[in-house]
Amino acid sequence: AILQVTVSDVNDNRPVFKEGQVEVHIPENAPVGTSVIQLHATDADIGSNAEIRYIFGAQVAPATKRLFALNNTTGLITVQRSLDREETAIHKVTVLASDGSSTPARATVTINVTDVNDNPP
């Protein structure tokens, strides 16, 4: 007799970020579309159970969401609008990585907008 056993994967592993806290610096004159940071989470499951979607956390300020875009499949954060250090110098961004399970992974990105000489004395 031949016995064939097929083991299916269940979504029992949650995503994990490579780094839970990251700090980056970007000049205030960075053009729209400039890459800020590429986040990366991994999932030990296989197939569709390992597909990760990235979203901003609920506590991210609406003003910050207007300035920065998050690609929900790649985890890339880019500049979406012109930055102004004199308006806001530091942006705290929480990004969640979810594979459809109940507990997403969480990473905190601190974006420091650095000054450029754009104001006359």
N, C-alpha and C positions, 0 to 999 in steps of 0.2 A: 504494500500500500504506500502511496505517496501522500504525504501531508504537507499542504502549503498553508503557511500562516502569513497573513498580511497585517502588519501593525500600522495603524493610522496615527497621525500626529494630532494631539489636542492642544489647544492654546493654553498651555500651562506655564509658559515662561513669559515674563514681562520684558519689555525693551529695557535696555541699559545704555545710558549715555557714557561715552568715553570719559568725559569730564563733567562733573556736576555743577561746577562754577567756573566761569570764564570771564576774563576782563580784556576788552579790546579798546584800541584808540583809533579814532578816525578824524581827519581834519574837517573843519566845518565847511570847507569849500569842495568837499568830495562831490563829484557829479552824480546825478540821479543814475541809478543802475550799478553803482560801485558796490562790490562785495564787501560786507562787513565781517562775516564769519560763516564758515560751513560747519554746522553741527552734525554729529553722526551718532546714531544710536544703533545698537545691534539687538537681535532677538535670536535666542537659541532654538526656537521652533523652526519648522520648515514649511515651504509652500505659502499659501495665503495666510497662515497663522504668523508668518514672519514679516508680513508687509507692514511697514511703519508709516504713519501719517503724523506730520508735525503741525502743531497749532500753538498760537499764543495762549498763555494762561489767562484766566478770567480777570486777574488783577492788573494786567498790563493796561496802562492809561490809554484812552482813545487817541490822545495827541501823539503818543509814541507809535501807535499802530498806523497813524497817518504818515509818519516819517519813515518807517521801516516796513519792508515787505518780507514775509516768510514764505518760502516755497514749501507747500505742504507735503511734497513727495521727496525732495532732496535735502531739506533742512537748511538751505542757504538763506541767510538774511542779507538783504540789500537795501541801499538807500532808495527811498521812494519819492522823497521831496527834499528840497534844499534845507540844509541844517544851519542853525545859528547858535553858536556857543553862548552868546550873550543872552539868549532866550532860555535855553536849557543846556547845561553842560554835561549832565550825566543822565543816562536812561537805563533803568533796570528793566530787563525783559525776562519773563519766565516763559520757557518753551516746553511744551509737553510732547512726548513721543508715545503714540498709542498704536497698539496692534489689534485693537478691537476688544481687548480684555478690559476688565474693570479698573485696573490700576496702571495708569500711564507712568512713564519715567519723567523726571523733571530736571531741567537744567536752568540755571540762572546766568544770564549774560549781562554784564555791566558794560555799557557802551559809553566811553568817555569821548566827548566831542572836543577836539583840541583846537586851540585858538590859532587863527592866521591873522596877519596884519591887514584887516579889512575895514578898520575905522580910522578916520583922520584924527589927529590930536585936537 
